[in-house]
Amino acid sequence: MRMTNGSRQLSSRAKSILSVAVVLLTACVPVVSYEYDVKGQGDKSESGGCSPTTEVRLTTHLTRATDAVFWGSVERLHHSHRIVSISFTFTDDEAVYLTTPEVTVTSNAYAKPHVVPISGVRRSSRLNSPSCDPPDGSSFQRPDQPLRRMQAQDGDAATDSVFTIDIAVPDNPAQFTIQLSPVQVNGRIIEVPPVTFLRQSSVSFPAIM
């Protein structure tokens, strides 16, 4: 069977059209990116943590000398959970007690709230993101022990002034709210406001040259 010049031209044109279609389809693959935010009472700030993506944290002032810092990880996300840290920072010798060693996590993705028990509190000398490894020299204490900064042996600046609770949020939903039980600060009960974490996705298409 011989191919005429017209057939050869048509075949060549079909190949060109197919090649262009493949290029267009490849170029039009959408790029999905995520933005993270946190909402609640307090001061919002940004930090890179140990992630190439900017992380957002919220600092709630419980007293003039004691803060609670809510910080959600961006990197090291697992398909089954997301890590959020709640850190207490001190600039004075106040003592904080957890009235109940648990954190309640609510989300529209859950049929009912998840109650996550606090098994331990990490004690360290500085605040860092849950996307990072714990600072060198960190140690742990029981959740029923007082959270109080410790004085250095040589009488210099206080050490272990940051106390962190790491929470694994089940199923890593796009939006969830963390509620810590009331805390006792120097004998006074203080309600800790709830904090909401949000993950928003955006879709973009690369420009076709």
C-alpha positions as a Markdown table, in Angstrom:
| # | Residue | x | y | z |
|---|---|---|---|---|
| 1 | Met | 0.0 | 0.0 | 0.0 |
| 2 | Arg | 1.6 | 3.3 | -1.1 |
| 3 | Met | 1.2 | 6.5 | 0.8 |
| 4 | Thr | 0.5 | 9.5 | -1.4 |
| 5 | Asn | 2.0 | 13.0 | -0.8 |
| 6 | Gly | -1.3 | 14.1 | 0.7 |
| 7 | Ser | -1.3 | 11.3 | 3.1 |
| 8 | Arg | 2.3 | 11.9 | 4.1 |
| 9 | Gln | 1.5 | 15.6 | 4.7 |
| 10 | Leu | -1.5 | 14.7 | 6.8 |
| 11 | Ser | 0.5 | 12.3 | 8.8 |
| 12 | Ser | 3.2 | 14.8 | 9.4 |
| 13 | Arg | 0.6 | 17.4 | 10.4 |
| 14 | Ala | -1.0 | 15.0 | 12.8 |
| 15 | Lys | 2.3 | 14.4 | 14.5 |
| 16 | Ser | 2.9 | 18.1 | 14.9 |
| 17 | Ile | -0.5 | 18.6 | 16.4 |
| 18 | Leu | 0.1 | 15.7 | 18.8 |
| 19 | Ser | 3.4 | 17.1 | 19.9 |
| 20 | Val | 1.9 | 20.5 | 20.6 |
| 21 | Ala | -0.9 | 18.9 | 22.5 |
| 22 | Val | 1.6 | 17.0 | 24.7 |
| 23 | Val | 3.6 | 20.2 | 25.4 |
| 24 | Leu | 0.4 | 22.1 | 26.3 |
| 25 | Leu | -0.8 | 19.3 | 28.6 |
| 26 | Thr | 2.5 | 19.1 | 30.3 |
| 27 | Ala | 2.7 | 22.9 | 30.8 |
| 28 | Cys | -0.8 | 23.1 | 32.2 |
| 29 | Val | -0.2 | 20.7 | 35.1 |
| 30 | Pro | -1.5 | 22.7 | 38.1 |
| 31 | Val | 0.8 | 23.6 | 41.0 |
| 32 | Val | -0.8 | 23.3 | 44.4 |
| 33 | Ser | 0.6 | 25.4 | 47.2 |
| 34 | Tyr | -0.5 | 25.8 | 50.8 |
| 35 | Glu | -0.7 | 28.8 | 53.2 |
| 36 | Tyr | -0.9 | 28.4 | 57.0 |
| 37 | Asp | -2.5 | 30.7 | 59.4 |
| 38 | Val | -3.4 | 30.8 | 63.1 |
| 39 | Lys | -6.2 | 32.8 | 64.8 |
| 40 | Gly | -7.0 | 33.6 | 68.4 |
| 41 | Gln | -6.3 | 36.1 | 71.2 |
| 42 | Gly | -2.7 | 37.3 | 71.2 |
| 43 | Asp | 0.1 | 38.5 | 69.0 |
| 44 | Lys | 0.7 | 36.7 | 65.7 |
| 45 | Ser | 4.2 | 36.5 | 64.3 |
| 46 | Glu | 6.1 | 34.6 | 61.6 |
| 47 | Ser | 9.1 | 32.4 | 61.8 |
| 48 | Gly | 10.9 | 30.1 | 59.4 |
| 49 | Gly | 11.5 | 27.4 | 61.9 |
| 50 | Cys | 13.3 | 24.5 | 60.2 |
| 51 | Ser | 11.0 | 24.7 | 57.2 |
| 52 | Pro | 11.4 | 26.4 | 53.8 |
| 53 | Thr | 7.8 | 27.6 | 54.3 |
| 54 | Thr | 7.0 | 30.4 | 56.6 |
| 55 | Glu | 5.4 | 29.3 | 59.9 |
| 56 | Val | 2.9 | 31.3 | 61.9 |
| 57 | Arg | 2.7 | 31.3 | 65.7 |
| 58 | Leu | 0.4 | 33.0 | 68.2 |
| 59 | Thr | 1.6 | 34.3 | 71.6 |
| 60 | Thr | -1.1 | 34.6 | 74.3 |
| 61 | His | -0.2 | 36.7 | 77.3 |
| 62 | Leu | -1.5 | 34.9 | 80.4 |
| 63 | Thr | 0.2 | 37.4 | 82.9 |
| 64 | Arg | 2.7 | 40.2 | 82.5 |
| 65 | Ala | 5.5 | 37.6 | 82.9 |
| 66 | Thr | 4.0 | 34.4 | 81.5 |
| 67 | Asp | 3.1 | 33.6 | 77.9 |
| 68 | Ala | 1.6 | 30.6 | 76.1 |
| 69 | Val | 2.9 | 30.2 | 72.5 |
| 70 | Phe | 0.9 | 28.1 | 70.0 |
| 71 | Trp | 3.1 | 27.0 | 67.1 |
| 72 | Gly | 2.1 | 24.6 | 64.3 |
| 73 | Ser | 4.6 | 22.7 | 62.2 |
| 74 | Val | 4.7 | 23.0 | 58.4 |
| 75 | Glu | 7.4 | 20.5 | 57.6 |
| 76 | Arg | 7.5 | 16.9 | 58.9 |
| 77 | Leu | 3.7 | 16.6 | 58.3 |
| 78 | His | 2.6 | 13.0 | 58.5 |
| 79 | His | -0.4 | 11.7 | 56.6 |
| 80 | Ser | -2.0 | 10.7 | 59.9 |
| 81 | His | -1.3 | 13.7 | 62.1 |
| 82 | Arg | 0.2 | 17.2 | 62.4 |
| 83 | Ile | 2.4 | 18.4 | 65.3 |
| 84 | Val | 1.4 | 21.5 | 67.2 |
| 85 | Ser | 3.4 | 22.8 | 70.2 |
| 86 | Ile | 2.1 | 24.8 | 73.2 |
| 87 | Ser | 5.0 | 26.4 | 75.0 |
| 88 | Phe | 5.0 | 28.4 | 78.2 |
| 89 | Thr | 7.6 | 31.1 | 78.5 |
| 90 | Phe | 8.6 | 33.0 | 81.6 |
| 91 | Thr | 10.4 | 36.2 | 82.3 |
| 92 | Asp | 9.8 | 36.0 | 86.1 |
| 93 | Asp | 9.6 | 33.4 | 88.8 |
| 94 | Glu | 5.9 | 32.6 | 88.4 |
| 95 | Ala | 4.8 | 29.0 | 88.6 |
| 96 | Val | 2.2 | 27.4 | 86.3 |
| 97 | Tyr | 0.2 | 24.2 | 87.0 |
| 98 | Leu | -1.9 | 22.4 | 84.4 |
| 99 | Thr | -5.3 | 21.7 | 86.0 |
| 100 | Thr | -6.0 | 18.8 | 83.6 |
| 101 | Pro | -3.3 | 17.0 | 81.7 |
| 102 | Glu | -5.1 | 17.0 | 78.3 |
| 103 | Val | -5.8 | 19.1 | 75.2 |
| 104 | Thr | -9.1 | 19.1 | 73.3 |
| 105 | Val | -8.9 | 19.3 | 69.5 |
| 106 | Thr | -12.1 | 20.1 | 67.6 |
| 107 | Ser | -12.7 | 20.2 | 63.8 |
| 108 | Asn | -15.5 | 20.0 | 61.3 |
| 109 | Ala | -13.6 | 16.9 | 60.0 |
| 110 | Tyr | -14.3 | 15.1 | 63.3 |
| 111 | Ala | -17.5 | 13.4 | 64.3 |
| 112 | Lys | -16.7 | 14.5 | 67.9 |
| 113 | Pro | -13.8 | 16.3 | 69.6 |
| 114 | His | -10.5 | 14.5 | 70.2 |
| 115 | Val | -9.1 | 14.6 | 73.7 |
| 116 | Val | -5.3 | 14.3 | 73.6 |
| 117 | Pro | -3.6 | 13.4 | 76.9 |
| 118 | Ile | -0.4 | 15.2 | 77.9 |
| 119 | Ser | 2.1 | 12.6 | 78.8 |
| 120 | Gly | 5.1 | 14.9 | 79.4 |
| 121 | Val | 6.4 | 18.4 | 79.2 |
| 122 | Arg | 9.7 | 19.2 | 77.6 |
| 123 | Arg | 11.9 | 21.7 | 79.4 |
| 124 | Ser | 14.5 | 23.7 | 77.5 |
| 125 | Ser | 16.3 | 27.0 | 77.5 |
| 126 | Arg | 14.9 | 28.4 | 74.3 |
| 127 | Leu | 11.7 | 28.5 | 72.2 |
| 128 | Asn | 11.8 | 26.6 | 68.8 |
| 129 | Ser | 9.5 | 25.4 | 66.1 |
| 130 | Pro | 8.0 | 21.9 | 66.3 |
| 131 | Ser | 9.4 | 21.4 | 62.8 |
| 132 | Cys | 12.9 | 21.5 | 64.4 |
| 133 | Asp | 14.6 | 18.9 | 66.6 |
| 134 | Pro | 14.4 | 19.8 | 70.3 |
| 135 | Pro | 17.2 | 22.0 | 71.6 |
| 136 | Asp | 20.3 | 20.4 | 73.0 |
| 137 | Gly | 20.1 | 19.7 | 76.7 |
| 138 | Ser | 16.3 | 19.4 | 76.7 |
| 139 | Ser | 14.7 | 17.3 | 79.4 |
| 140 | Phe | 11.2 | 16.1 | 80.4 |
| 141 | Gln | 9.0 | 16.3 | 83.4 |
| 142 | Arg | 5.6 | 15.0 | 84.4 |
| 143 | Pro | 2.6 | 17.1 | 83.5 |
| 144 | Asp | 1.6 | 17.4 | 87.2 |
| 145 | Gln | 4.8 | 19.1 | 88.2 |
| 146 | Pro | 5.0 | 22.9 | 88.3 |
| 147 | Leu | 6.2 | 24.7 | 85.2 |
| 148 | Arg | 8.8 | 27.2 | 86.7 |
| 149 | Arg | 12.0 | 28.5 | 85.3 |
| 150 | Met | 15.1 | 27.2 | 87.0 |
| 151 | Gln | 18.1 | 29.2 | 88.2 |
| 152 | Ala | 21.6 | 28.3 | 86.8 |
| 153 | Gln | 24.0 | 26.7 | 89.3 |
| 154 | Asp | 26.4 | 29.6 | 89.0 |
| 155 | Gly | 23.8 | 32.2 | 89.7 |
| 156 | Asp | 23.8 | 33.6 | 86.2 |
| 157 | Ala | 20.7 | 33.9 | 83.9 |
| 158 | Ala | 17.9 | 31.5 | 84.5 |
| 159 | Thr | 17.8 | 28.3 | 82.4 |
| 160 | Asp | 15.0 | 26.0 | 81.4 |
| 161 | Ser | 12.6 | 28.9 | 81.1 |
| 162 | Val | 10.5 | 27.3 | 78.2 |
| 163 | Phe | 8.1 | 24.4 | 78.8 |
| 164 | Thr | 6.7 | 22.8 | 75.7 |
| 165 | Ile | 3.8 | 20.4 | 75.2 |
| 166 | Asp | 3.8 | 18.6 | 71.8 |
| 167 | Ile | 0.3 | 17.6 | 70.5 |
| 168 | Ala | -0.3 | 15.2 | 67.6 |
| 169 | Val | -3.4 | 16.5 | 65.8 |
| 170 | Pro | -5.2 | 13.4 | 64.4 |
| 171 | Asp | -5.8 | 13.2 | 60.6 |
| 172 | Asn | -4.2 | 16.6 | 59.9 |
| 173 | Pro | -7.4 | 18.4 | 59.0 |
| 174 | Ala | -7.4 | 21.7 | 57.1 |
| 175 | Gln | -8.9 | 23.5 | 60.0 |
| 176 | Phe | -8.9 | 22.7 | 63.7 |
| 177 | Thr | -9.1 | 24.3 | 67.1 |
| 178 | Ile | -6.9 | 23.7 | 70.1 |
| 179 | Gln | -8.3 | 24.1 | 73.6 |
| 180 | Leu | -6.0 | 23.8 | 76.6 |
| 181 | Ser | -7.6 | 23.4 | 80.0 |
| 182 | Pro | -7.4 | 26.3 | 82.5 |
| 183 | Val | -4.0 | 26.8 | 84.1 |
| 184 | Gln | -3.1 | 27.9 | 87.6 |
| 185 | Val | -0.6 | 30.7 | 87.8 |
| 186 | Asn | 0.7 | 31.5 | 91.3 |
| 187 | Gly | -2.6 | 30.2 | 92.8 |
| 188 | Arg | -4.9 | 32.0 | 90.3 |
| 189 | Ile | -6.9 | 30.1 | 87.8 |
| 190 | Ile | -6.6 | 31.5 | 84.3 |
| 191 | Glu | -8.6 | 30.5 | 81.2 |
| 192 | Val | -6.5 | 29.9 | 78.1 |
| 193 | Pro | -8.4 | 31.1 | 75.0 |
| 194 | Pro | -8.8 | 28.6 | 72.1 |
| 195 | Val | -6.6 | 28.8 | 69.1 |
| 196 | Thr | -7.5 | 27.9 | 65.5 |
| 197 | Phe | -5.1 | 26.6 | 62.9 |
| 198 | Leu | -5.9 | 26.9 | 59.2 |
| 199 | Arg | -4.4 | 25.4 | 56.0 |
| 200 | Gln | -5.5 | 27.0 | 52.8 |
| 201 | Ser | -4.6 | 25.7 | 49.4 |
| 202 | Ser | -4.2 | 27.6 | 46.1 |
| 203 | Val | -3.9 | 26.3 | 42.6 |
| 204 | Ser | -1.8 | 28.0 | 39.9 |
| 205 | Phe | -0.8 | 27.2 | 36.4 |
| 206 | Pro | 2.7 | 27.9 | 35.0 |
| 207 | Ala | 2.9 | 30.4 | 32.2 |
| 208 | Ile | 3.2 | 28.9 | 28.7 |
| 209 | Met | 6.2 | 30.2 | 26.9 |
